[in-house]
Structures are given as structure tokens and as C-alpha cells.
Amino acid sequence: METVICESCGKELPKSEACYCESGDYYICPECRENEFVECDRCGDLIPYDEANNTHYGTLCECCYDDLFG
């Protein structure tokens, strides 16, 4: 069984149980996803709460924010 390390908390878990963050090219555990990440309302990518841009279009990742407002 292939395992990965959660980028946020360092926990080792089966890759099949991990969530993949495309924009950062890393994995996070379900607990960190629930508590520390949000989905971009435009592209669906997972982003850390502190990197999310809250707009009248919803919560956006940096790339989608730049596409709309850049």
C-alpha cells in the first residue's frame, strides 16, 4: 500500500485516503482538509483558508482571483 505524508500536519496515511491539492502538488489528510482548507468556488481546487480570496464571486484561489481581477 502506497502512503503519503500530510503536508499540513505530517501524518502518514494511505494515499487512497488522502486529499490531493493540485495547486501546491501535495497531499493532506481528511482532518486537515476539514479544518484548514476550502475549495475554490470557480475551479474546485483545495486551498488553505489563509490563502483564500473571499469575493462577491465566492471563495477563490489565487489563480482564479487573478483571472477575474488581475
Order of alpha helices (4+ residues) and beta strands (2+ residues): beta-beta-beta-beta-alpha-beta-beta-beta-beta-alpha
